[in-house]
């Protein structure tokens, strides 16, 4: 299933992320999950002109990421 050094590193990273995010989800503190950090960084829960620039950056990145995965790296 996993071949090569990077596959092992990615699996370890995903496991580490799952532990950190799991602790953050279940401890009920505000501002410690990945979602909450992204919302704060891109001002998802705020309004204003500068906010739309940051949101546009997030949307463009996510659009590229999904397209990159779906096309097998052609984009």
Backbone as XML, in Angstrom:
<?xml version="1.0"?>
<chain id="A" units="angstrom">
  <residue number="1" name="UNK">
    <atom name="N" x="0.819" y="-1.196" z="0.000"/>
    <atom name="CA" x="0.000" y="0.000" z="0.000"/>
    <atom name="C" x="0.860" y="1.255" z="0.000"/>
  </residue>
  <residue number="2" name="UNK">
    <atom name="N" x="1.751" y="1.351" z="0.940"/>
    <atom name="CA" x="2.637" y="2.517" z="1.000"/>
    <atom name="C" x="3.994" y="2.126" z="0.451"/>
  </residue>
  <residue number="3" name="UNK">
    <atom name="N" x="4.465" y="2.889" z="-0.540"/>
    <atom name="CA" x="5.796" y="2.603" z="-1.047"/>
    <atom name="C" x="6.609" y="3.888" z="-1.105"/>
  </residue>
  <residue number="4" name="UNK">
    <atom name="N" x="7.826" y="3.795" z="-0.658"/>
    <atom name="CA" x="8.704" y="4.956" z="-0.666"/>
    <atom name="C" x="8.670" y="5.715" z="0.648"/>
  </residue>
  <residue number="5" name="UNK">
    <atom name="N" x="9.712" y="6.487" z="0.859"/>
    <atom name="CA" x="9.865" y="7.238" z="2.099"/>
    <atom name="C" x="8.789" y="8.297" z="2.279"/>
  </residue>
  <residue number="6" name="UNK">
    <atom name="N" x="8.422" y="8.976" z="1.179"/>
    <atom name="CA" x="7.442" y="10.048" z="1.316"/>
    <atom name="C" x="6.062" y="9.522" z="1.675"/>
  </residue>
  <residue number="7" name="UNK">
    <atom name="N" x="5.707" y="8.336" z="1.227"/>
    <atom name="CA" x="4.416" y="7.757" z="1.596"/>
    <atom name="C" x="4.339" y="7.536" z="3.103"/>
  </residue>
  <residue number="8" name="UNK">
    <atom name="N" x="5.419" y="7.076" z="3.670"/>
    <atom name="CA" x="5.458" y="6.864" z="5.119"/>
    <atom name="C" x="5.374" y="8.209" z="5.847"/>
  </residue>
  <residue number="9" name="UNK">
    <atom name="N" x="6.105" y="9.196" z="5.353"/>
    <atom name="CA" x="6.079" y="10.521" z="5.981"/>
    <atom name="C" x="4.676" y="11.118" z="5.907"/>
  </residue>
  <residue number="10" name="UNK">
    <atom name="N" x="4.011" y="11.004" z="4.744"/>
    <atom name="CA" x="2.642" y="11.528" z="4.619"/>
    <atom name="C" x="1.688" y="10.796" z="5.565"/>
  </residue>
  <residue number="11" name="UNK">
    <atom name="N" x="1.836" y="9.492" z="5.705"/>
    <atom name="CA" x="0.975" y="8.733" z="6.615"/>
    <atom name="C" x="1.188" y="9.175" z="8.059"/>
  </residue>
  <residue number="12" name="UNK">
    <atom name="N" x="2.446" y="9.388" z="8.449"/>
    <atom name="CA" x="2.752" y="9.859" z="9.801"/>
    <atom name="C" x="2.173" y="11.264" z="10.004"/>
  </residue>
  <residue number="13" name="UNK">
    <atom name="N" x="2.342" y="12.129" z="9.006"/>
    <atom name="CA" x="1.801" y="13.498" z="9.096"/>
    <atom name="C" x="0.285" y="13.472" z="9.256"/>
  </residue>
  <residue number="14" name="UNK">
    <atom name="N" x="-0.402" y="12.643" z="8.471"/>
    <atom name="CA" x="-1.863" y="12.546" z="8.588"/>
    <atom name="C" x="-2.280" y="12.018" z="9.953"/>
  </residue>
  <residue number="15" name="UNK">
    <atom name="N" x="-1.540" y="11.045" z="10.467"/>
    <atom name="CA" x="-1.827" y="10.536" z="11.802"/>
    <atom name="C" x="-1.629" y="11.606" z="12.863"/>
  </residue>
  <residue number="16" name="UNK">
    <atom name="N" x="-0.546" y="12.365" z="12.757"/>
    <atom name="CA" x="-0.279" y="13.453" z="13.690"/>
    <atom name="C" x="-1.390" y="14.501" z="13.606"/>
  </residue>
  <residue number="17" name="UNK">
    <atom name="N" x="-1.779" y="14.858" z="12.382"/>
    <atom name="CA" x="-2.859" y="15.825" z="12.200"/>
    <atom name="C" x="-4.143" y="15.319" z="12.853"/>
  </residue>
  <residue number="18" name="UNK">
    <atom name="N" x="-4.470" y="14.049" z="12.658"/>
    <atom name="CA" x="-5.691" y="13.485" z="13.241"/>
    <atom name="C" x="-5.678" y="13.583" z="14.764"/>
  </residue>
  <residue number="19" name="UNK">
    <atom name="N" x="-4.528" y="13.337" z="15.373"/>
    <atom name="CA" x="-4.421" y="13.437" z="16.830"/>
    <atom name="C" x="-4.589" y="14.888" z="17.282"/>
  </residue>
  <residue number="20" name="UNK">
    <atom name="N" x="-3.877" y="15.813" z="16.645"/>
    <atom name="CA" x="-3.946" y="17.231" z="17.038"/>
    <atom name="C" x="-5.355" y="17.777" z="16.836"/>
  </residue>
  <residue number="21" name="UNK">
    <atom name="N" x="-5.947" y="17.504" z="15.673"/>
    <atom name="CA" x="-7.292" y="17.997" z="15.389"/>
    <atom name="C" x="-8.316" y="17.335" z="16.311"/>
  </residue>
  <residue number="22" name="UNK">
    <atom name="N" x="-8.132" y="16.054" z="16.591"/>
    <atom name="CA" x="-9.046" y="15.356" z="17.502"/>
    <atom name="C" x="-9.035" y="15.961" z="18.891"/>
  </residue>
  <residue number="23" name="UNK">
    <atom name="N" x="-7.864" y="16.244" z="19.400"/>
    <atom name="CA" x="-7.749" y="16.898" z="20.712"/>
    <atom name="C" x="-8.426" y="18.266" z="20.665"/>
  </residue>
  <residue number="24" name="UNK">
    <atom name="N" x="-8.180" y="19.027" z="19.595"/>
    <atom name="CA" x="-8.765" y="20.366" z="19.473"/>
    <atom name="C" x="-10.291" y="20.316" z="19.378"/>
  </residue>
  <residue number="25" name="UNK">
    <atom name="N" x="-10.816" y="19.335" z="18.680"/>
    <atom name="CA" x="-12.277" y="19.216" z="18.519"/>
    <atom name="C" x="-12.940" y="18.869" z="19.846"/>
  </residue>
  <residue number="26" name="UNK">
    <atom name="N" x="-12.343" y="17.959" z="20.574"/>
    <atom name="CA" x="-13.006" y="17.462" z="21.784"/>
    <atom name="C" x="-12.705" y="18.256" z="23.052"/>
  </residue>
  <residue number="27" name="UNK">
    <atom name="N" x="-11.800" y="19.238" z="23.026"/>
    <atom name="CA" x="-11.511" y="19.976" z="24.250"/>
    <atom name="C" x="-12.424" y="21.178" z="24.453"/>
  </residue>
  <residue number="28" name="UNK">
    <atom name="N" x="-13.245" y="21.501" z="23.465"/>
    <atom name="CA" x="-14.277" y="22.553" z="23.542"/>
    <atom name="C" x="-13.722" y="23.969" z="23.698"/>
  </residue>
  <residue number="29" name="UNK">
    <atom name="N" x="-12.426" y="24.177" z="23.455"/>
    <atom name="CA" x="-11.874" y="25.537" z="23.471"/>
    <atom name="C" x="-12.095" y="26.162" z="22.103"/>
  </residue>
  <residue number="30" name="UNK">
    <atom name="N" x="-12.332" y="27.457" z="22.085"/>
    <atom name="CA" x="-12.526" y="28.149" z="20.813"/>
    <atom name="C" x="-11.183" y="28.542" z="20.215"/>
  </residue>
  <residue number="31" name="UNK">
    <atom name="N" x="-11.092" y="28.442" z="18.882"/>
    <atom name="CA" x="-9.921" y="28.935" z="18.177"/>
    <atom name="C" x="-8.764" y="27.974" z="18.053"/>
  </residue>
  <residue number="32" name="UNK">
    <atom name="N" x="-8.978" y="26.684" z="18.279"/>
    <atom name="CA" x="-7.841" y="25.773" z="18.219"/>
    <atom name="C" x="-7.927" y="24.732" z="17.105"/>
  </residue>
  <residue number="33" name="UNK">
    <atom name="N" x="-9.052" y="24.633" z="16.399"/>
    <atom name="CA" x="-9.144" y="23.669" z="15.304"/>
    <atom name="C" x="-8.611" y="24.289" z="14.017"/>
  </residue>
  <residue number="34" name="UNK">
    <atom name="N" x="-8.325" y="23.454" z="13.042"/>
    <atom name="CA" x="-7.860" y="23.956" z="11.751"/>
    <atom name="C" x="-8.925" y="24.849" z="11.124"/>
  </residue>
  <residue number="35" name="UNK">
    <atom name="N" x="-10.179" y="24.443" z="11.187"/>
    <atom name="CA" x="-11.261" y="25.245" z="10.619"/>
    <atom name="C" x="-11.300" y="26.635" z="11.233"/>
  </residue>
  <residue number="36" name="UNK">
    <atom name="N" x="-11.202" y="26.714" z="12.533"/>
    <atom name="CA" x="-11.253" y="28.009" z="13.210"/>
    <atom name="C" x="-10.061" y="28.889" z="12.833"/>
  </residue>
  <residue number="37" name="UNK">
    <atom name="N" x="-8.898" y="28.280" z="12.643"/>
    <atom name="CA" x="-7.730" y="29.051" z="12.222"/>
    <atom name="C" x="-7.902" y="29.578" z="10.793"/>
  </residue>
  <residue number="38" name="UNK">
    <atom name="N" x="-8.432" y="28.743" z="9.910"/>
    <atom name="CA" x="-8.670" y="29.187" z="8.529"/>
    <atom name="C" x="-9.715" y="30.289" z="8.508"/>
  </residue>
  <residue number="39" name="UNK">
    <atom name="N" x="-10.797" y="30.127" z="9.282"/>
    <atom name="CA" x="-11.839" y="31.157" z="9.339"/>
    <atom name="C" x="-11.252" y="32.482" z="9.810"/>
  </residue>
  <residue number="40" name="UNK">
    <atom name="N" x="-10.377" y="32.431" z="10.803"/>
    <atom name="CA" x="-9.767" y="33.656" z="11.317"/>
    <atom name="C" x="-8.797" y="34.260" z="10.301"/>
  </residue>
  <residue number="41" name="UNK">
    <atom name="N" x="-7.952" y="33.433" z="9.708"/>
    <atom name="CA" x="-6.956" y="33.910" z="8.756"/>
    <atom name="C" x="-7.603" y="34.569" z="7.541"/>
  </residue>
  <residue number="42" name="UNK">
    <atom name="N" x="-8.707" y="33.979" z="7.061"/>
    <atom name="CA" x="-9.362" y="34.499" z="5.866"/>
    <atom name="C" x="-10.618" y="35.308" z="6.197"/>
  </residue>
  <residue number="43" name="UNK">
    <atom name="N" x="-10.787" y="35.667" z="7.460"/>
    <atom name="CA" x="-11.890" y="36.533" z="7.916"/>
    <atom name="C" x="-13.239" y="36.070" z="7.396"/>
  </residue>
  <residue number="44" name="UNK">
    <atom name="N" x="-13.492" y="34.789" z="7.512"/>
    <atom name="CA" x="-14.733" y="34.225" z="6.995"/>
    <atom name="C" x="-15.948" y="34.786" z="7.727"/>
  </residue>
  <residue number="45" name="UNK">
    <atom name="N" x="-15.810" y="35.099" z="8.989"/>
    <atom name="CA" x="-16.958" y="35.568" z="9.769"/>
    <atom name="C" x="-16.993" y="37.083" z="9.911"/>
  </residue>
  <residue number="46" name="UNK">
    <atom name="N" x="-16.281" y="37.811" z="9.037"/>
    <atom name="CA" x="-16.250" y="39.270" z="9.075"/>
    <atom name="C" x="-16.628" y="39.823" z="7.708"/>
  </residue>
  <residue number="47" name="UNK">
    <atom name="N" x="-16.884" y="41.098" z="7.642"/>
    <atom name="CA" x="-17.235" y="41.754" z="6.381"/>
    <atom name="C" x="-16.251" y="42.871" z="6.072"/>
  </residue>
  <residue number="48" name="UNK">
    <atom name="N" x="-16.222" y="43.328" z="4.834"/>
    <atom name="CA" x="-15.362" y="44.432" z="4.420"/>
    <atom name="C" x="-14.690" y="44.145" z="3.101"/>
  </residue>
  <residue number="49" name="UNK">
    <atom name="N" x="-14.108" y="45.175" z="2.498"/>
    <atom name="CA" x="-13.476" y="45.010" z="1.187"/>
    <atom name="C" x="-12.223" y="44.151" z="1.256"/>
  </residue>
  <residue number="50" name="UNK">
    <atom name="N" x="-11.382" y="44.358" z="2.247"/>
    <atom name="CA" x="-10.151" y="43.575" z="2.369"/>
    <atom name="C" x="-10.455" y="42.109" z="2.632"/>
  </residue>
  <residue number="51" name="UNK">
    <atom name="N" x="-11.576" y="41.854" z="3.267"/>
    <atom name="CA" x="-11.976" y="40.477" z="3.566"/>
    <atom name="C" x="-12.178" y="39.704" z="2.277"/>
  </residue>
  <residue number="52" name="UNK">
    <atom name="N" x="-12.788" y="40.320" z="1.282"/>
    <atom name="CA" x="-13.069" y="39.615" z="0.026"/>
    <atom name="C" x="-11.792" y="39.268" z="-0.717"/>
  </residue>
  <residue number="53" name="UNK">
    <atom name="N" x="-10.751" y="40.068" z="-0.568"/>
    <atom name="CA" x="-9.470" y="39.739" z="-1.196"/>
    <atom name="C" x="-8.893" y="38.470" z="-0.577"/>
  </residue>
  <residue number="54" name="UNK">
    <atom name="N" x="-8.950" y="38.372" z="0.744"/>
    <atom name="CA" x="-8.440" y="37.171" z="1.418"/>
    <atom name="C" x="-9.296" y="35.957" z="1.084"/>
  </residue>
  <residue number="55" name="UNK">
    <atom name="N" x="-10.612" y="36.144" z="1.079"/>
    <atom name="CA" x="-11.496" y="35.029" z="0.725"/>
    <atom name="C" x="-11.261" y="34.587" z="-0.709"/>
  </residue>
  <residue number="56" name="UNK">
    <atom name="N" x="-11.054" y="35.535" z="-1.607"/>
    <atom name="CA" x="-10.779" y="35.193" z="-3.005"/>
    <atom name="C" x="-9.530" y="34.344" z="-3.141"/>
  </residue>
  <residue number="57" name="UNK">
    <atom name="N" x="-8.514" y="34.671" z="-2.346"/>
    <atom name="CA" x="-7.289" y="33.874" z="-2.340"/>
    <atom name="C" x="-7.577" y="32.454" z="-1.876"/>
  </residue>
  <residue number="58" name="UNK">
    <atom name="N" x="-8.351" y="32.326" z="-0.818"/>
    <atom name="CA" x="-8.719" y="31.001" z="-0.311"/>
    <atom name="C" x="-9.512" y="30.226" z="-1.351"/>
  </residue>
  <residue number="59" name="UNK">
    <atom name="N" x="-10.505" y="30.857" z="-1.965"/>
    <atom name="CA" x="-11.339" y="30.191" z="-2.967"/>
    <atom name="C" x="-10.502" y="29.752" z="-4.167"/>
  </residue>
  <residue number="60" name="UNK">
    <atom name="N" x="-9.599" y="30.625" z="-4.627"/>
    <atom name="CA" x="-8.757" y="30.276" z="-5.770"/>
    <atom name="C" x="-7.853" y="29.085" z="-5.441"/>
  </residue>
  <residue number="61" name="UNK">
    <atom name="N" x="-7.278" y="29.083" z="-4.243"/>
    <atom name="CA" x="-6.420" y="27.967" z="-3.841"/>
    <atom name="C" x="-7.217" y="26.662" z="-3.771"/>
  </residue>
  <residue number="62" name="UNK">
    <atom name="N" x="-8.392" y="26.715" z="-3.159"/>
    <atom name="CA" x="-9.198" y="25.500" z="-3.036"/>
    <atom name="C" x="-9.660" y="24.992" z="-4.399"/>
  </residue>
  <residue number="63" name="UNK">
    <atom name="N" x="-10.011" y="25.903" z="-5.291"/>
    <atom name="CA" x="-10.401" y="25.517" z="-6.648"/>
    <atom name="C" x="-9.240" y="24.830" z="-7.354"/>
  </residue>
  <residue number="64" name="UNK">
    <atom name="N" x="-8.041" y="25.430" z="-7.246"/>
    <atom name="CA" x="-6.870" y="24.799" z="-7.849"/>
    <atom name="C" x="-6.599" y="23.426" z="-7.226"/>
  </residue>
  <residue number="65" name="UNK">
    <atom name="N" x="-6.676" y="23.335" z="-5.891"/>
    <atom name="CA" x="-6.358" y="22.080" z="-5.210"/>
    <atom name="C" x="-7.289" y="20.954" z="-5.636"/>
  </residue>
  <residue number="66" name="UNK">
    <atom name="N" x="-8.586" y="21.234" z="-5.663"/>
    <atom name="CA" x="-9.553" y="20.208" z="-6.078"/>
    <atom name="C" x="-9.306" y="19.818" z="-7.534"/>
  </residue>
  <residue number="67" name="UNK">
    <atom name="N" x="-9.106" y="20.811" z="-8.398"/>
    <atom name="CA" x="-8.847" y="20.529" z="-9.811"/>
    <atom name="C" x="-7.557" y="19.725" z="-9.973"/>
  </residue>
  <residue number="68" name="UNK">
    <atom name="N" x="-6.552" y="20.071" z="-9.211"/>
    <atom name="CA" x="-5.270" y="19.349" z="-9.250"/>
    <atom name="C" x="-5.465" y="17.888" z="-8.871"/>
  </residue>
  <residue number="69" name="UNK">
    <atom name="N" x="-6.217" y="17.624" z="-7.813"/>
    <atom name="CA" x="-6.452" y="16.246" z="-7.382"/>
    <atom name="C" x="-7.287" y="15.474" z="-8.401"/>
  </residue>
  <residue number="70" name="UNK">
    <atom name="N" x="-8.354" y="16.101" z="-8.884"/>
    <atom name="CA" x="-9.293" y="15.417" z="-9.783"/>
    <atom name="C" x="-8.652" y="15.090" z="-11.132"/>
  </residue>
  <residue number="71" name="UNK">
    <atom name="N" x="-7.777" y="15.972" z="-11.618"/>
    <atom name="CA" x="-7.160" y="15.757" z="-12.929"/>
    <atom name="C" x="-5.864" y="14.948" z="-12.849"/>
  </residue>
  <residue number="72" name="UNK">
    <atom name="N" x="-5.512" y="14.496" z="-11.686"/>
    <atom name="CA" x="-4.286" y="13.704" z="-11.536"/>
    <atom name="C" x="-3.033" y="14.523" z="-11.707"/>
  </residue>
  <residue number="73" name="UNK">
    <atom name="N" x="-3.097" y="15.814" z="-11.435"/>
    <atom name="CA" x="-1.922" y="16.673" z="-11.502"/>
    <atom name="C" x="-1.747" y="17.379" z="-12.841"/>
  </residue>
  <residue number="74" name="UNK">
    <atom name="N" x="-2.714" y="17.265" z="-13.739"/>
    <atom name="CA" x="-2.612" y="17.937" z="-15.035"/>
    <atom name="C" x="-2.715" y="19.445" z="-14.884"/>
  </residue>
  <residue number="75" name="UNK">
    <atom name="N" x="-3.317" y="19.899" z="-13.799"/>
    <atom name="CA" x="-3.479" y="21.342" z="-13.552"/>
    <atom name="C" x="-2.625" y="21.719" z="-12.370"/>
  </residue>
</chain>
